Amino acid sequence: MKIFFKIIMYSAVPLVALSWVPVALGYPVYIPGLILGNILILIGATLAFIGYIKMKKAGEKEKE
């Protein structure tokens, strides 16, 4: 099972690198897509974090 996780860990880095290969080759079409994808991931993570905090506060109010 540990080997399986190591394979996933080490394969993630080449995948990220491969996603930037078209940019290196001179295809500017992929740059906005990659940046937009990164921004959407950040927004999603931020919203999930805010939602988690709100749920935690609501849970504390109910206990009182």
Buried (B, 14 or more C-beta within 10 A) or exposed (E): EEEEEEEEEEEEEEEEEEEEEBBEEEEEEBEEEBEEEEEEEEEEEEEEEEEEEEEEEEEEEEEE
